[in-house]
Amino acid sequence: MSAGGFRTLQTKQVKHKDERIKLTNEVLQGIKAIKFSAWEEAFADKIISFRAKEISCFKVLLFCRLLTIV
């Protein structure tokens, strides 16, 4: 895989990580409203979804790096 391919994968991973962190920060800042409205599960599902995307990109990136080492 080329350096450009790695850069693309890293960019995707960082994008997913940023989305997850942004949502996590919003949840922490608005925790009273979220608790009051009983939205904990909905926000937890969104955060888990972003984390799954981030991990998926990370796994592909690690696999590609492994292939370049061997």
Secondary structure, DSSP 8 states (H G I E B T S, - for coil): --HHHHHHHHHHHHHHHHHHHHHHHHHHHTHHHHHHTT-HHHHHHHHHHHHHHHHHHHHHHHHHHHHHH-
